[in-house]
Amino acid sequence: MIRRTVAKRLITGDQGFSLIELLVAVAILSFAAVTLLESQTQAVGISSAVEQRALAAIVAENRLVLALGLKEEPIPGTRTGSETQMGVVFNWRETVRSAPGGDLTTIHIVVSTAESRADLASLTGFRKGD
């Protein structure tokens, strides 16, 4: 008989979480959620930066291939322009110089975005003179 009474109390007892315990649990979960959201935001930002650098490298490679593939030797000097890759406008600066002590021409390309003006990619190539 005693066992039934104890079992009945355990089943029908009004034991539960207090309001303070629930508030503490919700606060802990919210801190964890905020931390996860911040890390996701950082990951998206880093991914975007990597994508811009990769696209800028493609622009630099395109400009260098064009300069190296010309029939005539490129004229020394600095030229600027822009190119769009995947909807992003990139500004490029191409500097052509004669390399000292030989018949090589140095072609240096620097690429930045139109908004930030920070250099995202830089590439140098050499071309043998005619």
N, CA, C and O atoms as CSV, one atom per row, in Angstrom:
chain,resi,resn,atom,element,x,y,z
A,1,MET,N,N,0.809,-1.182,0.000
A,1,MET,CA,C,0.000,0.000,0.000
A,1,MET,C,C,0.859,1.255,0.000
A,1,MET,O,O,0.524,2.246,-0.650
A,2,ILE,N,N,1.953,1.212,0.721
A,2,ILE,CA,C,2.825,2.370,0.774
A,2,ILE,C,C,3.456,2.613,-0.605
A,2,ILE,O,O,3.615,3.758,-1.028
A,3,ARG,N,N,3.800,1.563,-1.275
A,3,ARG,CA,C,4.407,1.717,-2.599
A,3,ARG,C,C,3.436,2.381,-3.565
A,3,ARG,O,O,3.859,3.219,-4.361
A,4,ARG,N,N,2.204,2.054,-3.530
A,4,ARG,CA,C,1.226,2.668,-4.415
A,4,ARG,C,C,1.074,4.151,-4.113
A,4,ARG,O,O,0.910,4.947,-5.037
A,5,THR,N,N,1.122,4.526,-2.893
A,5,THR,CA,C,0.978,5.919,-2.511
A,5,THR,C,C,2.170,6.732,-3.021
A,5,THR,O,O,1.988,7.834,-3.539
A,6,VAL,N,N,3.372,6.205,-2.882
A,6,VAL,CA,C,4.568,6.899,-3.352
A,6,VAL,C,C,4.542,7.016,-4.881
A,6,VAL,O,O,4.862,8.071,-5.428
A,7,ALA,N,N,4.163,5.937,-5.566
A,7,ALA,CA,C,4.095,5.970,-7.028
A,7,ALA,C,C,3.039,6.955,-7.489
A,7,ALA,O,O,3.237,7.671,-8.470
A,8,LYS,N,N,1.909,6.993,-6.779
A,8,LYS,CA,C,0.841,7.916,-7.147
A,8,LYS,C,C,1.296,9.359,-6.967
A,8,LYS,O,O,0.959,10.212,-7.787
A,9,ARG,N,N,2.045,9.647,-5.926
A,9,ARG,CA,C,2.565,11.012,-5.702
A,9,ARG,C,C,3.564,11.405,-6.790
A,9,ARG,O,O,3.566,12.542,-7.263
A,10,LEU,N,N,4.410,10.456,-7.179
A,10,LEU,CA,C,5.398,10.761,-8.222
A,10,LEU,C,C,4.714,11.053,-9.555
A,10,LEU,O,O,5.137,11.945,-10.292
A,11,ILE,N,N,3.675,10.313,-9.859
A,11,ILE,CA,C,2.999,10.502,-11.138
A,11,ILE,C,C,2.156,11.769,-11.137
A,11,ILE,O,O,2.174,12.517,-12.114
A,12,THR,N,N,1.435,12.019,-10.087
A,12,THR,CA,C,0.508,13.146,-10.067
A,12,THR,C,C,1.056,14.360,-9.344
A,12,THR,O,O,0.315,15.311,-9.097
A,13,GLY,N,N,2.329,14.354,-9.000
A,13,GLY,CA,C,2.893,15.483,-8.274
A,13,GLY,C,C,2.948,16.738,-9.126
A,13,GLY,O,O,2.999,16.665,-10.354
A,14,ASP,N,N,2.938,17.864,-8.480
A,14,ASP,CA,C,2.988,19.153,-9.167
A,14,ASP,C,C,4.423,19.660,-9.281
A,14,ASP,O,O,4.674,20.863,-9.210
A,15,GLN,N,N,5.335,18.754,-9.452
A,15,GLN,CA,C,6.722,19.173,-9.583
A,15,GLN,C,C,6.971,19.597,-11.021
A,15,GLN,O,O,6.477,18.953,-11.947
A,16,GLY,N,N,7.720,20.660,-11.222
A,16,GLY,CA,C,8.041,21.158,-12.547
A,16,GLY,C,C,9.118,22.222,-12.432
A,16,GLY,O,O,9.748,22.370,-11.385
A,17,PHE,N,N,9.324,22.954,-13.504
A,17,PHE,CA,C,10.319,24.011,-13.495
A,17,PHE,C,C,9.691,25.306,-13.003
A,17,PHE,O,O,8.540,25.621,-13.306
A,18,SER,N,N,10.465,26.030,-12.250
A,18,SER,CA,C,9.978,27.331,-11.808
A,18,SER,C,C,10.208,28.355,-12.920
A,18,SER,O,O,10.919,28.086,-13.889
A,19,LEU,N,N,9.613,29.502,-12.771
A,19,LEU,CA,C,9.752,30.552,-13.763
A,19,LEU,C,C,11.205,31.003,-13.874
A,19,LEU,O,O,11.674,31.288,-14.976
A,20,ILE,N,N,11.905,31.071,-12.786
A,20,ILE,CA,C,13.319,31.492,-12.804
A,20,ILE,C,C,14.163,30.470,-13.551
A,20,ILE,O,O,15.047,30.841,-14.323
A,21,GLU,N,N,13.899,29.196,-13.331
A,21,GLU,CA,C,14.655,28.166,-14.039
A,21,GLU,C,C,14.410,28.250,-15.540
A,21,GLU,O,O,15.337,28.091,-16.334
A,22,LEU,N,N,13.178,28.497,-15.923
A,22,LEU,CA,C,12.881,28.650,-17.349
A,22,LEU,C,C,13.553,29.884,-17.945
A,22,LEU,O,O,14.062,29.829,-19.064
A,23,LEU,N,N,13.562,30.979,-17.221
A,23,LEU,CA,C,14.226,32.197,-17.705
A,23,LEU,C,C,15.723,31.979,-17.881
A,23,LEU,O,O,16.310,32.437,-18.861
A,24,VAL,N,N,16.337,31.285,-16.940
A,24,VAL,CA,C,17.773,30.996,-17.046
A,24,VAL,C,C,18.042,30.111,-18.266
A,24,VAL,O,O,18.995,30.351,-19.007
A,25,ALA,N,N,17.211,29.096,-18.474
A,25,ALA,CA,C,17.391,28.211,-19.627
A,25,ALA,C,C,17.232,28.973,-20.941
A,25,ALA,O,O,18.009,28.769,-21.873
A,26,VAL,N,N,16.228,29.851,-21.020
A,26,VAL,CA,C,16.020,30.644,-22.234
A,26,VAL,C,C,17.184,31.598,-22.455
A,26,VAL,O,O,17.599,31.803,-23.596
A,27,ALA,N,N,17.719,32.186,-21.389
A,27,ALA,CA,C,18.867,33.094,-21.522
A,27,ALA,C,C,20.083,32.349,-22.054
A,27,ALA,O,O,20.795,32.856,-22.921
A,28,ILE,N,N,20.322,31.156,-21.541
A,28,ILE,CA,C,21.467,30.367,-22.011
A,28,ILE,C,C,21.290,30.013,-23.486
A,28,ILE,O,O,22.236,30.125,-24.264
A,29,LEU,N,N,20.106,29.594,-23.872
A,29,LEU,CA,C,19.852,29.268,-25.274
A,29,LEU,C,C,19.989,30.492,-26.183
A,29,LEU,O,O,20.486,30.385,-27.304
A,30,SER,N,N,19.550,31.643,-25.700
A,30,SER,CA,C,19.668,32.850,-26.532
A,30,SER,C,C,21.126,33.259,-26.717
A,30,SER,O,O,21.506,33.707,-27.799
A,31,PHE,N,N,21.955,33.111,-25.672
A,31,PHE,CA,C,23.386,33.410,-25.825
A,31,PHE,C,C,24.020,32.468,-26.846
A,31,PHE,O,O,24.835,32.889,-27.667
A,32,ALA,N,N,23.643,31.201,-26.789
A,32,ALA,CA,C,24.180,30.237,-27.756
A,32,ALA,C,C,23.720,30.584,-29.173
A,32,ALA,O,O,24.504,30.498,-30.118
A,33,ALA,N,N,22.466,30.973,-29.320
A,33,ALA,CA,C,21.950,31.323,-30.649
A,33,ALA,C,C,22.642,32.562,-31.208
A,33,ALA,O,O,22.967,32.609,-32.394
A,34,VAL,N,N,22.868,33.559,-30.366
A,34,VAL,CA,C,23.552,34.778,-30.819
A,34,VAL,C,C,24.969,34.459,-31.261
A,34,VAL,O,O,25.433,34.984,-32.273
A,35,THR,N,N,25.659,33.611,-30.523
A,35,THR,CA,C,27.024,33.228,-30.892
A,35,THR,C,C,27.037,32.505,-32.235
A,35,THR,O,O,27.894,32.773,-33.077
A,36,LEU,N,N,26.100,31.599,-32.434
A,36,LEU,CA,C,26.028,30.890,-33.717
A,36,LEU,C,C,25.721,31.842,-34.865
A,36,LEU,O,O,26.300,31.711,-35.943
A,37,LEU,N,N,24.828,32.789,-34.656
A,37,LEU,CA,C,24.494,33.754,-35.706
A,37,LEU,C,C,25.691,34.641,-36.049
A,37,LEU,O,O,25.917,34.957,-37.217
A,38,GLU,N,N,26.449,35.037,-35.042
A,38,GLU,CA,C,27.638,35.863,-35.305
A,38,GLU,C,C,28.659,35.093,-36.131
A,38,GLU,O,O,29.262,35.646,-37.050
A,39,SER,N,N,28.856,33.815,-35.803
A,39,SER,CA,C,29.828,33.029,-36.568
A,39,SER,C,C,29.345,32.823,-38.001
A,39,SER,O,O,30.158,32.817,-38.926
A,40,GLN,N,N,28.043,32.656,-38.200
A,40,GLN,CA,C,27.513,32.528,-39.549
A,40,GLN,C,C,27.699,33.827,-40.339
A,40,GLN,O,O,28.028,33.795,-41.524
A,41,THR,N,N,27.488,34.959,-39.681
A,41,THR,CA,C,27.677,36.253,-40.334
A,41,THR,C,C,29.131,36.435,-40.758
A,41,THR,O,O,29.407,36.920,-41.855
A,42,GLN,N,N,30.059,36.044,-39.882
A,42,GLN,CA,C,31.480,36.134,-40.225
A,42,GLN,C,C,31.806,35.225,-41.406
A,42,GLN,O,O,32.561,35.613,-42.297
A,43,ALA,N,N,31.246,34.028,-41.416
A,43,ALA,CA,C,31.517,33.088,-42.504
A,43,ALA,C,C,31.025,33.640,-43.839
A,43,ALA,O,O,31.696,33.486,-44.860
A,44,VAL,N,N,29.866,34.277,-43.835
A,44,VAL,CA,C,29.335,34.865,-45.075
A,44,VAL,C,C,30.232,36.012,-45.539
A,44,VAL,O,O,30.501,36.140,-46.733
A,45,GLY,N,N,30.695,36.845,-44.608
A,45,GLY,CA,C,31.588,37.949,-44.966
A,45,GLY,C,C,32.907,37.463,-45.540
A,45,GLY,O,O,33.401,38.006,-46.528
A,46,ILE,N,N,33.473,36.443,-44.920
A,46,ILE,CA,C,34.743,35.887,-45.409
A,46,ILE,C,C,34.544,35.257,-46.775
A,46,ILE,O,O,35.393,35.406,-47.654
A,47,SER,N,N,33.448,34.564,-46.964
A,47,SER,CA,C,33.154,33.944,-48.257
A,47,SER,C,C,33.028,34.993,-49.351
A,47,SER,O,O,33.509,34.793,-50.467
A,48,SER,N,N,32.388,36.100,-49.036
A,48,SER,CA,C,32.242,37.186,-50.013
A,48,SER,C,C,33.596,37.786,-50.373
A,48,SER,O,O,33.857,38.079,-51.540
A,49,ALA,N,N,34.460,37.969,-49.373
A,49,ALA,CA,C,35.788,38.528,-49.628
A,49,ALA,C,C,36.622,37.585,-50.491
A,49,ALA,O,O,37.337,38.030,-51.389
A,50,VAL,N,N,36.533,36.298,-50.223
A,50,VAL,CA,C,37.278,35.323,-51.021
A,50,VAL,C,C,36.774,35.314,-52.456
A,50,VAL,O,O,37.562,35.214,-53.397
A,51,GLU,N,N,35.455,35.418,-52.622
A,51,GLU,CA,C,34.888,35.452,-53.961
A,51,GLU,C,C,35.377,36.683,-54.729
A,51,GLU,O,O,35.715,36.583,-55.908
A,52,GLN,N,N,35.415,37.840,-54.067
A,52,GLN,CA,C,35.891,39.053,-54.749
A,52,GLN,C,C,37.359,38.930,-55.131
A,52,GLN,O,O,37.750,39.357,-56.217
A,53,ARG,N,N,38.169,38.358,-54.263
A,53,ARG,CA,C,39.593,38.182,-54.591
A,53,ARG,C,C,39.769,37.215,-55.768
A,53,ARG,O,O,40.624,37.427,-56.628
A,54,ALA,N,N,38.967,36.167,-55.799
A,54,ALA,CA,C,39.056,35.204,-56.900
A,54,ALA,C,C,38.651,35.857,-58.222
A,54,ALA,O,O,39.301,35.647,-59.246
A,55,LEU,N,N,37.589,36.640,-58.199
A,55,LEU,CA,C,37.161,37.335,-59.417
A,55,LEU,C,C,38.189,38.374,-59.853
A,55,LEU,O,O,38.430,38.545,-61.048
A,56,ALA,N,N,38.796,39.071,-58.889
A,56,ALA,CA,C,39.838,40.048,-59.219
A,56,ALA,C,C,41.043,39.354,-59.842
A,56,ALA,O,O,41.667,39.894,-60.755
A,57,ALA,N,N,41.373,38.161,-59.354
A,57,ALA,CA,C,42.484,37.405,-59.941
A,57,ALA,C,C,42.166,37.017,-61.380
A,57,ALA,O,O,43.058,37.011,-62.229
A,58,ILE,N,N,40.920,36.696,-61.661
A,58,ILE,CA,C,40.513,36.370,-63.037
A,58,ILE,C,C,40.668,37.592,-63.937
A,58,ILE,O,O,41.132,37.475,-65.071
A,59,VAL,N,N,40.280,38.766,-63.431
A,59,VAL,CA,C,40.434,39.997,-64.213
A,59,VAL,C,C,41.916,40.249,-64.505
A,59,VAL,O,O,42.282,40.594,-65.629
A,60,ALA,N,N,42.764,40.077,-63.491
A,60,ALA,CA,C,44.208,40.293,-63.685
A,60,ALA,C,C,44.761,39.314,-64.719
A,60,ALA,O,O,45.546,39.697,-65.587
A,61,GLU,N,N,44.349,38.051,-64.623
A,61,GLU,CA,C,44.826,37.059,-65.585
A,61,GLU,C,C,44.344,37.389,-67.000
A,61,GLU,O,O,45.096,37.238,-67.963
A,62,ASN,N,N,43.105,37.833,-67.125
A,62,ASN,CA,C,42.588,38.218,-68.444
A,62,ASN,C,C,43.413,39.347,-69.052
A,62,ASN,O,O,43.780,39.297,-70.226
A,63,ARG,N,N,43.700,40.360,-68.247
A,63,ARG,CA,C,44.478,41.505,-68.753
A,63,ARG,C,C,45.892,41.073,-69.138
A,63,ARG,O,O,46.416,41.518,-70.159
A,64,LEU,N,N,46.509,40.216,-68.338
A,64,LEU,CA,C,47.871,39.771,-68.641
A,64,LEU,C,C,47.896,38.923,-69.908
A,64,LEU,O,O,48.801,39.068,-70.730
A,65,VAL,N,N,46.925,38.050,-70.072
A,65,VAL,CA,C,46.856,37.230,-71.286
A,65,VAL,C,C,46.676,38.107,-72.519
A,65,VAL,O,O,47.291,37.862,-73.557
A,66,LEU,N,N,45.827,39.138,-72.401
A,66,LEU,CA,C,45.656,40.055,-73.532
A,66,LEU,C,C,46.960,40.764,-73.868
A,66,LEU,O,O,47.306,40.902,-75.042
A,67,ALA,N,N,47.684,41.211,-72.855
A,67,ALA,CA,C,48.943,41.931,-73.103
A,67,ALA,C,C,50.020,41.006,-73.673
A,67,ALA,O,O,50.800,41.412,-74.534
A,68,LEU,N,N,50.058,39.770,-73.194
A,68,LEU,CA,C,51.077,38.844,-73.689
A,68,LEU,C,C,50.733,38.286,-75.062
A,68,LEU,O,O,51.622,37.872,-75.807
A,69,GLY,N,N,49.451,38.272,-75.398
A,69,GLY,CA,C,49.031,37.688,-76.660
A,69,GLY,C,C,49.011,38.643,-77.839
A,69,GLY,O,O,48.735,38.230,-78.965
A,70,LEU,N,N,49.300,39.911,-77.595
A,70,LEU,CA,C,49.323,40.876,-78.696
A,70,LEU,C,C,50.439,40.549,-79.671
A,70,LEU,O,O,51.507,40.077,-79.281
A,71,LYS,N,N,50.176,40.806,-80.938
A,71,LYS,CA,C,51.202,40.580,-81.943
A,71,LYS,C,C,52.340,41.577,-81.761
A,71,LYS,O,O,53.514,41.209,-81.735
A,72,GLU,N,N,51.970,42.833,-81.638
A,72,GLU,CA,C,52.988,43.866,-81.438
A,72,GLU,C,C,53.282,44.007,-79.941
A,72,GLU,O,O,52.452,43.698,-79.086
A,73,GLU,N,N,54.468,44.474,-79.670
A,73,GLU,CA,C,54.880,44.646,-78.274
A,73,GLU,C,C,54.074,45.775,-77.633
A,73,GLU,O,O,53.849,46.805,-78.269
A,74,PRO,N,N,53.631,45.595,-76.372
A,74,PRO,CA,C,52.849,46.654,-75.725
A,74,PRO,C,C,53.686,47.919,-75.529
A,74,PRO,O,O,54.893,47.854,-75.296
A,75,ILE,N,N,53.029,49.046,-75.628
A,75,ILE,CA,C,53.695,50.340,-75.475
A,75,ILE,C,C,53.919,50.609,-73.993
A,75,ILE,O,O,52.994,50.467,-73.194
A,76,PRO,N,N,55.144,50.999,-73.615
A,76,PRO,CA,C,55.382,51.303,-72.197
A,76,PRO,C,C,54.492,52.439,-71.710
A,76,PRO,O,O,54.195,53.380,-72.446
A,77,GLY,N,N,54.075,52.328,-70.452
A,77,GLY,CA,C,53.206,53.331,-69.855
A,77,GLY,C,C,52.182,52.672,-68.944
A,77,GLY,O,O,52.226,51.470,-68.686
A,78,THR,N,N,51.271,53.489,-68.471
A,78,THR,CA,C,50.227,53.000,-67.568
A,78,THR,C,C,48.861,53.216,-68.213
A,78,THR,O,O,48.548,54.296,-68.713
A,79,ARG,N,N,48.067,52.164,-68.185
A,79,ARG,CA,C,46.701,52.233,-68.697
A,79,ARG,C,C,45.748,51.772,-67.604
A,79,ARG,O,O,46.104,50.948,-66.762
A,80,THR,N,N,44.539,52.308,-67.624
A,80,THR,CA,C,43.529,51.905,-66.661
A,80,THR,C,C,42.236,51.579,-67.390
A,80,THR,O,O,42.019,52.005,-68.524
A,81,GLY,N,N,41.401,50.834,-66.733
A,81,GLY,CA,C,40.108,50.485,-67.308
A,81,GLY,C,C,39.283,49.725,-66.292
A,81,GLY,O,O,39.650,49.625,-65.121
A,82,SER,N,N,38.181,49.199,-66.747
A,82,SER,CA,C,37.331,48.417,-65.846
A,82,SER,C,C,36.789,47.208,-66.581
A,82,SER,O,O,36.700,47.186,-67.809
A,83,GLU,N,N,36.433,46.213,-65.805
A,83,GLU,CA,C,35.880,44.971,-66.345
A,83,GLU,C,C,34.855,44.456,-65.340
A,83,GLU,O,O,35.034,44.602,-64.130
A,84,THR,N,N,33.798,43.863,-65.840
A,84,THR,CA,C,32.747,43.335,-64.969
A,84,THR,C,C,32.822,41.809,-64.950
A,84,THR,O,O,32.856,41.160,-65.995
A,85,GLN,N,N,32.847,41.261,-63.759
A,85,GLN,CA,C,32.812,39.817,-63.553
A,85,GLN,C,C,31.682,39.505,-62.592
A,85,GLN,O,O,31.676,40.006,-61.467
A,86,MET,N,N,30.735,38.695,-63.006
A,86,MET,CA,C,29.591,38.281,-62.187
A,86,MET,C,C,28.873,39.472,-61.548
A,86,MET,O,O,28.462,39.412,-60.389
A,87,GLY,N,N,28.730,40.536,-62.306
A,87,GLY,CA,C,27.993,41.704,-61.836
A,87,GLY,C,C,28.784,42.662,-60.973
A,87,GLY,O,O,28.245,43.677,-60.531
A,88,VAL,N,N,30.053,42.369,-60.720
A,88,VAL,CA,C,30.903,43.246,-59.910
A,88,VAL,C,C,31.859,43.976,-60.845
A,88,VAL,O,O,32.510,43.358,-61.688
A,89,VAL,N,N,31.939,45.293,-60.689
A,89,VAL,CA,C,32.823,46.098,-61.527
A,89,VAL,C,C,34.197,46.175,-60.863
A,89,VAL,O,O,34.315,46.589,-59.710
A,90,PHE,N,N,35.219,45.778,-61.592
A,90,PHE,CA,C,36.600,45.832,-61.111
A,90,PHE,C,C,37.373,46.841,-61.938
A,90,PHE,O,O,37.241,46.879,-63.162
A,91,ASN,N,N,38.174,47.654,-61.280
A,91,ASN,CA,C,39.078,48.580,-61.964
A,91,ASN,C,C,40.451,47.935,-62.039
A,91,ASN,O,O,40.928,47.357,-61.062
A,92,TRP,N,N,41.082,48.033,-63.194
A,92,TRP,CA,C,42.432,47.495,-63.344
A,92,TRP,C,C,43.389,48.606,-63.773
A,92,TRP,O,O,43.000,49.577,-64.423
A,93,ARG,N,N,44.644,48.431,-63.387
A,93,ARG,CA,C,45.715,49.352,-63.769
A,93,ARG,C,C,46.855,48.495,-64.304
A,93,ARG,O,O,47.352,47.594,-63.628
A,94,GLU,N,N,47.253,48.797,-65.527
A,94,GLU,CA,C,48.284,48.010,-66.203
A,94,GLU,C,C,49.501,48.907,-66.436
A,94,GLU,O,O,49.395,49.966,-67.055
A,95,THR,N,N,50.646,48.472,-65.936
A,95,THR,CA,C,51.889,49.232,-66.100
A,95,THR,C,C,52.852,48.391,-66.931
A,95,THR,O,O,53.178,47.259,-66.575
A,96,VAL,N,N,53.303,48.971,-68.051
A,96,VAL,CA,C,54.228,48.277,-68.955
A,96,VAL,C,C,55.558,49.029,-68.915
A,96,VAL,O,O,55.612,50.243,-69.110
A,97,ARG,N,N,56.632,48.272,-68.655
A,97,ARG,CA,C,57.983,48.861,-68.599
A,97,ARG,C,C,58.978,47.920,-69.256
A,97,ARG,O,O,58.763,46.710,-69.329
A,98,SER,N,N,60.053,48.494,-69.724
A,98,SER,CA,C,61.162,47.673,-70.206
A,98,SER,C,C,61.970,47.217,-68.994
A,98,SER,O,O,62.318,48.015,-68.124
A,99,ALA,N,N,62.256,45.930,-68.957
A,99,ALA,CA,C,63.051,45.403,-67.840
A,99,ALA,C,C,64.501,45.824,-68.037
A,99,ALA,O,O,65.004,45.805,-69.161
A,100,PRO,N,N,65.173,46.200,-66.961
A,100,PRO,CA,C,66.563,46.641,-67.102
A,100,PRO,C,C,67.487,45.491,-67.503
A,100,PRO,O,O,67.358,44.362,-67.029
A,101,GLY,N,N,68.415,45.816,-68.387
A,101,GLY,CA,C,69.476,44.881,-68.760
A,101,GLY,C,C,69.073,43.789,-69.730
A,101,GLY,O,O,69.715,42.739,-69.754
A,102,GLY,N,N,68.068,43.985,-70.508
A,102,GLY,CA,C,67.700,42.932,-71.452
A,102,GLY,C,C,66.576,43.365,-72.365
A,102,GLY,O,O,66.182,44.531,-72.410
A,103,ASP,N,N,66.071,42.377,-73.094
A,103,ASP,CA,C,65.000,42.690,-74.033
A,103,ASP,C,C,63.637,42.219,-73.524
A,103,ASP,O,O,62.744,41.907,-74.312
A,104,LEU,N,N,63.489,42.171,-72.198
A,104,LEU,CA,C,62.210,41.784,-71.604
A,104,LEU,C,C,61.343,43.007,-71.312
A,104,LEU,O,O,61.848,44.080,-70.982
A,105,THR,N,N,60.061,42.826,-71.437
A,105,THR,CA,C,59.090,43.847,-71.063
A,105,THR,C,C,58.324,43.328,-69.856
A,105,THR,O,O,57.850,42.192,-69.860
A,106,THR,N,N,58.200,44.156,-68.823
A,106,THR,CA,C,57.462,43.795,-67.626
A,106,THR,C,C,56.051,44.360,-67.718
A,106,THR,O,O,55.861,45.540,-68.015
A,107,ILE,N,N,55.075,43.513,-67.463
A,107,ILE,CA,C,53.678,43.934,-67.467
A,107,ILE,C,C,53.125,43.650,-66.079
A,107,ILE,O,O,53.053,42.498,-65.652
A,108,HIS,N,N,52.736,44.708,-65.380
A,108,HIS,CA,C,52.235,44.576,-64.005
A,108,HIS,C,C,50.770,45.024,-63.974
A,108,HIS,O,O,50.435,46.126,-64.407
A,109,ILE,N,N,49.909,44.151,-63.454
A,109,ILE,CA,C,48.470,44.425,-63.399
A,109,ILE,C,C,48.036,44.463,-61.934
A,109,ILE,O,O,48.386,43.579,-61.152
A,110,VAL,N,N,47.276,45.487,-61.573
A,110,VAL,CA,C,46.687,45.606,-60.234
A,110,VAL,C,C,45.191,45.787,-60.411
A,110,VAL,O,O,44.745,46.597,-61.224
A,111,VAL,N,N,44.406,45.015,-59.635
A,111,VAL,CA,C,42.945,45.050,-59.747
A,111,VAL,C,C,42.335,45.409,-58.402
A,111,VAL,O,O,42.748,44.899,-57.360
A,112,SER,N,N,41.339,46.300,-58.442
A,112,SER,CA,C,40.598,46.687,-57.234
A,112,SER,C,C,39.123,46.797,-57.588
A,112,SER,O,O,38.758,46.802,-58.763
A,113,THR,N,N,38.275,46.884,-56.565
A,113,THR,CA,C,36.848,47.091,-56.844
A,113,THR,C,C,36.587,48.576,-56.980
A,113,THR,O,O,37.362,49.405,-56.503
A,114,ALA,N,N,35.501,48.898,-57.628
A,114,ALA,CA,C,35.145,50.298,-57.829
A,114,ALA,C,C,34.793,50.967,-56.506
A,114,ALA,O,O,35.043,52.161,-56.337
A,115,GLU,N,N,34.214,50.215,-55.558
A,115,GLU,CA,C,33.789,50.814,-54.296
A,115,GLU,C,C,34.932,50.996,-53.308
A,115,GLU,O,O,35.063,52.061,-52.705
A,116,SER,N,N,35.758,49.972,-53.135
A,116,SER,CA,C,36.730,50.004,-52.035
A,116,SER,C,C,38.075,50.606,-52.412
A,116,SER,O,O,38.771,51.152,-51.555
A,117,ARG,N,N,38.440,50.517,-53.651
A,117,ARG,CA,C,39.759,50.996,-54.119
A,117,ARG,C,C,40.920,50.232,-53.482
A,117,ARG,O,O,42.074,50.600,-53.701
A,118,ALA,N,N,40.658,49.198,-52.714
A,118,ALA,CA,C,41.726,48.374,-52.138
A,118,ALA,C,C,42.192,47.373,-53.190
A,118,ALA,O,O,41.375,46.807,-53.916
A,119,ASP,N,N,43.500,47.154,-53.272
A,119,ASP,CA,C,44.037,46.200,-54.237
A,119,ASP,C,C,43.647,44.785,-53.836
A,119,ASP,O,O,43.970,44.329,-52.739
A,120,LEU,N,N,42.951,44.096,-54.733
A,120,LEU,CA,C,42.513,42.729,-54.456
A,120,LEU,C,C,43.399,41.694,-55.131
A,120,LEU,O,O,43.548,40.577,-54.635
A,121,ALA,N,N,43.987,42.067,-56.262
A,121,ALA,CA,C,44.849,41.128,-56.980
A,121,ALA,C,C,45.958,41.896,-57.675
A,121,ALA,O,O,45.769,43.027,-58.123
A,122,SER,N,N,47.103,41.267,-57.754
A,122,SER,CA,C,48.254,41.856,-58.418
A,122,SER,C,C,48.972,40.738,-59.160
A,122,SER,O,O,49.187,39.654,-58.618
A,123,LEU,N,N,49.340,41.015,-60.401
A,123,LEU,CA,C,49.964,39.995,-61.228
A,123,LEU,C,C,51.009,40.642,-62.117
A,123,LEU,O,O,50.786,41.717,-62.673
A,124,THR,N,N,52.161,39.978,-62.249
A,124,THR,CA,C,53.233,40.482,-63.090
A,124,THR,C,C,53.625,39.408,-64.099
A,124,THR,O,O,53.761,38.230,-63.768
A,125,GLY,N,N,53.802,39.854,-65.335
A,125,GLY,CA,C,54.238,38.939,-66.381
A,125,GLY,C,C,55.378,39.562,-67.181
A,125,GLY,O,O,55.607,40.771,-67.126
A,126,PHE,N,N,56.077,38.729,-67.913
A,126,PHE,CA,C,57.214,39.192,-68.712
A,126,PHE,C,C,57.016,38.763,-70.151
A,126,PHE,O,O,56.502,37.681,-70.433
A,127,ARG,N,N,57.431,39.623,-71.044
A,127,ARG,CA,C,57.324,39.336,-72.466
A,127,ARG,C,C,58.671,39.647,-73.116
A,127,ARG,O,O,59.279,40.688,-72.868
A,128,LYS,N,N,59.108,38.729,-73.940
A,128,LYS,CA,C,60.374,38.935,-74.646
A,128,LYS,C,C,60.139,39.873,-75.816
A,128,LYS,O,O,59.175,39.721,-76.567
A,129,GLY,N,N,61.021,40.833,-75.962
A,129,GLY,CA,C,60.900,41.805,-77.044
A,129,GLY,C,C,61.115,41.187,-78.398
A,129,GLY,O,O,61.742,40.135,-78.522
A,130,ASP,N,N,60.584,41.851,-79.429
A,130,ASP,CA,C,60.694,41.343,-80.808
A,130,ASP,C,C,62.064,41.565,-81.380
A,130,ASP,O,O,62.321,41.197,-82.526
